[in-house]
């Protein structure tokens, strides 16, 4: 787009591919061309070029999406989370995207489900928290399901050994308990960590009100399909390709039940 405009602003020099600005001031004009008629109006020539980026819109995210990008695309990264602050501790909840493995065919296959990371930090003062002493616990999709269906008077408990199946098995134990508050107004989140490798024996608990718990459950319900990678599959569906695959592959059998 080429635009002519009369201006009286000072001369600015920018990238000629993006913007060319010639000043109408007499002093600058005389420097550029001593023979120029200073009574003649000068014009600004602006060359504007629009750029478009192949950034994908947020699919979830909280989060930093690891959805397999299209060829030549540069996915935009988003970091999200939700925090609950109380007198003795703070709790931060953050989703983590699933991981995909490329196949020889050019397609992608999910190799690891996403999860939700819980971070507990003890209080260090009034409205201050010591995040250097934080303890973390990763909720799997099944554990998230347990929290989603947890009743007002019900409790659940999760046990993690990060080194299970390895030589350090049993040296780090993490137990997360979610129990109802005595007055029925919410739940206690209590994380206990025993780390023999670092000589740590810590326990951090935080009360979560019914309203705060409802917010968490709503976020969990929303993010679960994304943690399973189903959004990537949904975004890749093309009706014409699906019909071709079903017809060409007799072993597919996806619509066998409906063809009777």
Secondary structure, 3 states (H helix, E strand, C coil): CEEEECCCCCCECCCCCCCCECCCCHHHHHHHCCCCCCCCCCCEEEECCCCCCCCCCCCCCCCCCCCCCCCCCCCCCCCCCEEEECCCEEEEEEEECCEEEECCCCCEEEEECCEEEEEEEEEEECCEEEEEEEEEEEECHHHHHHHHCCCCCCCEEEEECCCCCCCCCCCEEEEEEEEECCCCCEEEEEEEEEECCCCEEEEEEEEEEHHHHHHHHHHHHHHHHHHCCHHHHHHHCCHHHHHHHHHHCCCCCCCHHHHC
